[in-house]
Amino acid sequence: MYDNLADPVTIDDMARAAMFSKFHFARMFHRATGVSPGRFLSALRLQHAKRLLLDTSLYVSDISLQVGYNSVGTFSTRFTQHVGLSPTTFRRQQGFTPVIGTTAARGGRGQVHGEIRSPGSPPGLIFVGLFADRMPAGWPVRCTLLDRPGRFALTDVPDGDWYLLAHFVGTTDLDEAASHAYTGADGLAVGVYGPLRVRGRAVHAELGLRPMTLLDPPVLMALLDARKAAREVLARRAG
């Protein structure tokens, strides 16, 4: 997949490369990554598009072709759905969003609380969110931001089966935060826990962060502006 992002790779091609039957390959792939081969490939293509938008001056139409889309309209729609910003806005804002929205209205009666562990990692901003599946794409159902590993609480959570996903956003040092921009797996710590069944009650979850690997689905959602977030977190702590 990583070597053929622009090509029309099918699940049959992947299964042949792995020397499995198509159905056995799909089951094994889902077990290893948490998502289907097709969704994983689509995520890799959008992740590569993020890099091209930030690192090159290519037109959006050219980028869509380089990541396997024949229609720039389809590419722009998929990108916006999974990243939370349109391709042009993502490029203009250098990959950051000033605010992360949520997909569900307030009024849920559930709560998810617990602890994020990251042994040996330096302090930094950690994004914690609830998603419908293991793919950290689009906006979460609920989310919060921690200034270090530790306890968290998500309130007003609607009923459903949710995955708790966390990833390291950046340092709380304002100068470093200003230049922090994640567009790949290098240095990113991630964690996933679930599914969590929320039915109008409190659910406890403990999640450990670990270095991202090639088998982890990319973090597609646009990252919160680390400098702005660092200011807000530090102001909260001082208050």
C-alpha positions as CSV (number, residue, x, y, z in Angstrom):
1,M,0.0,0.0,0.0
2,Y,2.7,2.5,1.0
3,D,4.5,2.0,-2.3
4,N,1.4,2.1,-4.6
5,L,-0.7,5.0,-3.4
6,A,-1.4,6.3,-6.9
7,D,-2.3,2.9,-8.3
8,P,-5.7,1.2,-8.4
9,V,-4.7,-1.4,-5.8
10,T,-7.5,-3.9,-5.1
11,I,-7.9,-6.3,-2.2
12,D,-7.2,-9.2,-4.6
13,D,-3.8,-7.5,-5.3
14,M,-3.1,-7.2,-1.6
15,A,-4.1,-10.8,-0.9
16,R,-1.9,-12.1,-3.7
17,A,1.1,-10.1,-2.3
18,A,0.4,-11.7,1.2
19,M,-0.2,-15.1,-0.3
20,F,-3.6,-15.5,1.4
21,S,-7.1,-16.0,0.0
22,K,-8.9,-12.7,-0.2
23,F,-11.3,-13.5,2.7
24,H,-8.6,-14.8,5.0
25,F,-6.4,-11.8,4.2
26,A,-9.2,-9.3,5.0
27,R,-9.9,-11.0,8.3
28,M,-6.2,-11.1,9.3
29,F,-5.7,-7.5,8.2
30,H,-8.6,-6.2,10.2
31,R,-7.4,-8.1,13.2
32,A,-3.9,-6.5,12.9
33,T,-5.0,-2.9,12.2
34,G,-8.6,-2.6,13.4
35,V,-9.9,-1.4,10.0
36,S,-10.5,-3.0,6.6
37,P,-7.7,-3.0,3.9
38,G,-9.8,-0.6,1.8
39,R,-10.2,1.9,4.6
40,F,-6.6,1.7,5.5
41,L,-5.4,2.3,2.0
42,S,-7.8,5.3,1.7
43,A,-6.4,6.7,4.9
44,L,-2.8,6.4,3.7
45,R,-3.7,8.2,0.5
46,L,-5.3,11.1,2.4
47,Q,-2.3,11.2,4.8
48,H,0.1,11.5,1.8
49,A,-2.2,14.2,0.4
50,K,-1.7,16.1,3.7
51,R,2.1,15.9,3.2
52,L,1.9,17.1,-0.4
53,L,-0.4,20.0,0.6
54,L,2.1,21.2,3.2
55,D,5.4,20.4,1.5
56,T,4.7,21.2,-2.2
57,S,3.0,23.9,-4.3
58,L,1.2,21.3,-6.4
59,Y,-2.4,22.1,-7.4
60,V,-5.1,20.2,-5.5
61,S,-6.1,18.6,-8.8
62,D,-2.6,17.3,-9.3
63,I,-2.4,16.0,-5.7
64,S,-5.7,14.2,-6.1
65,L,-4.2,12.2,-9.0
66,Q,-1.0,11.5,-7.2
67,V,-3.0,9.8,-4.4
68,G,-5.2,7.7,-6.6
69,Y,-8.3,9.9,-7.2
70,N,-9.5,10.5,-10.7
71,S,-12.1,13.1,-9.5
72,V,-10.8,16.2,-7.7
73,G,-14.4,16.7,-6.4
74,T,-14.4,13.2,-4.8
75,F,-11.0,13.8,-3.4
76,S,-11.9,17.2,-1.8
77,T,-15.1,15.7,-0.3
78,R,-13.3,12.7,1.2
79,F,-10.5,14.9,2.5
80,T,-12.9,17.3,4.2
81,Q,-14.9,14.5,5.8
82,H,-11.8,12.8,7.2
83,V,-9.5,15.7,8.0
84,G,-12.1,18.3,9.1
85,L,-10.8,21.0,6.7
86,S,-10.9,21.3,3.0
87,P,-7.6,20.8,1.1
88,T,-7.2,24.5,0.4
89,T,-8.0,25.5,4.1
90,F,-5.7,22.8,5.3
91,R,-2.8,24.2,3.2
92,R,-3.6,27.8,4.2
93,Q,-3.7,27.0,7.9
94,Q,-0.5,24.8,7.6
95,G,-2.3,21.7,8.8
96,F,-3.8,23.1,12.0
97,T,-7.3,23.9,13.0
98,P,-8.1,26.6,15.7
99,V,-10.8,24.4,17.2
100,I,-11.9,20.8,17.1
101,G,-15.6,20.3,16.7
102,T,-17.7,17.4,17.9
103,T,-20.3,15.3,15.9
104,A,-23.0,14.9,18.5
105,A,-25.1,17.6,20.2
106,R,-25.0,18.1,23.9
107,G,-27.5,16.2,26.1
108,G,-25.9,12.8,26.4
109,R,-26.0,11.3,29.9
110,G,-22.9,9.2,29.8
111,Q,-19.4,9.8,31.0
112,V,-16.1,8.2,30.1
113,H,-13.3,8.8,32.6
114,G,-10.0,7.2,33.4
115,E,-6.3,7.8,32.9
116,I,-3.9,8.2,30.0
117,R,-0.5,6.7,30.7
118,S,2.7,7.4,28.8
119,P,5.7,6.0,30.7
120,G,9.0,7.7,29.9
121,S,7.5,10.3,27.5
122,P,8.2,14.0,28.0
123,P,5.2,16.2,29.1
124,G,3.2,17.5,26.3
125,L,-0.3,18.1,24.9
126,I,-2.3,15.0,24.5
127,F,-5.6,14.8,22.5
128,V,-8.2,12.4,23.8
129,G,-11.4,11.7,21.9
130,L,-14.2,9.3,21.3
131,F,-14.8,8.0,17.8
132,A,-17.2,5.7,16.2
133,D,-14.4,3.3,15.1
134,R,-10.6,2.9,15.4
135,M,-9.9,5.4,12.6
136,P,-9.0,8.8,14.1
137,A,-10.7,10.7,11.3
138,G,-13.1,13.6,11.1
139,W,-14.5,15.1,14.3
140,P,-14.9,13.1,17.5
141,V,-18.1,12.6,19.5
142,R,-16.4,14.2,22.5
143,C,-12.9,15.2,23.2
144,T,-10.5,16.9,25.6
145,L,-6.9,18.1,25.7
146,L,-4.4,17.2,28.5
147,D,-1.2,19.0,29.2
148,R,0.4,15.8,30.4
149,P,-0.4,12.1,30.9
150,G,-2.9,11.6,33.7
151,R,-6.6,11.6,34.5
152,F,-9.3,12.7,32.0
153,A,-13.1,12.9,31.9
154,L,-15.5,13.2,29.0
155,T,-19.0,14.2,29.9
156,D,-22.4,14.5,28.1
157,V,-21.5,11.4,26.1
158,P,-24.4,10.1,24.0
159,D,-25.3,6.4,24.1
160,G,-23.3,4.2,21.7
161,D,-20.3,2.0,21.3
162,W,-17.3,4.3,21.1
163,Y,-13.5,3.9,20.7
164,L,-11.3,6.0,22.9
165,L,-8.3,7.3,20.9
166,A,-5.5,9.5,22.1
167,H,-2.4,10.9,20.5
168,F,0.5,13.2,21.4
169,V,-0.1,16.7,19.9
170,G,3.0,18.6,20.9
171,T,5.0,20.2,23.6
172,T,3.6,22.7,26.1
173,D,6.6,24.9,25.4
174,L,5.2,27.8,23.4
175,D,8.2,28.2,21.1
176,E,8.3,24.6,20.2
177,A,4.5,24.4,19.9
178,A,4.6,27.2,17.3
179,S,6.7,25.2,14.9
180,H,5.2,21.8,15.7
181,A,3.4,20.2,12.7
182,Y,2.7,16.5,12.4
183,T,2.3,15.1,9.0
184,G,3.6,11.5,9.4
185,A,4.2,8.8,12.0
186,D,7.6,10.0,13.1
187,G,7.6,10.8,16.8
188,L,3.9,10.4,17.2
189,A,2.6,8.4,20.2
190,V,-0.9,6.9,19.9
191,G,-3.3,4.7,21.9
192,V,-6.7,3.2,21.4
193,Y,-9.2,1.5,23.7
194,G,-12.6,0.0,23.0
195,P,-15.2,-0.4,22.0
196,L,-16.7,1.2,25.1
197,R,-20.4,0.7,25.6
198,V,-21.9,3.9,26.9
199,R,-25.6,3.6,28.1
200,G,-26.3,6.7,30.2
201,R,-23.7,5.8,32.8
202,A,-20.0,6.4,33.7
203,V,-17.5,4.1,32.0
204,H,-13.9,3.7,33.2
205,A,-11.0,3.3,30.7
206,E,-7.2,3.4,31.0
207,L,-5.2,3.8,27.9
208,G,-1.4,3.7,27.3
209,L,0.3,5.7,24.6
210,R,3.0,4.0,22.5
211,P,5.0,4.9,19.4
212,M,3.0,4.7,16.2
213,T,3.8,1.8,13.9
214,L,3.1,1.1,10.2
215,L,0.1,-1.0,11.3
216,D,-1.7,1.9,13.0
217,P,-4.2,3.8,10.9
218,P,-3.0,7.4,10.2
219,V,-4.3,10.2,12.3
220,L,-6.2,12.0,9.6
221,M,-8.0,14.7,11.6
222,A,-6.4,18.1,11.5
223,L,-4.3,18.8,14.6
224,L,-5.3,21.5,17.0
225,D,-3.2,24.6,16.8
226,A,-0.6,23.6,19.4
227,R,0.5,27.1,20.3
228,K,-3.1,28.3,20.9
229,A,-3.9,25.1,22.8
230,A,-0.7,25.4,24.9
231,R,-1.7,28.9,26.0
232,E,-5.2,27.8,27.0
233,V,-3.9,24.8,28.9
234,L,-1.3,26.8,30.7
235,A,-3.8,29.5,31.6
236,R,-6.2,26.9,33.0
237,R,-3.4,25.4,35.1
238,A,-2.4,28.9,36.4
239,G,-6.0,29.7,37.3
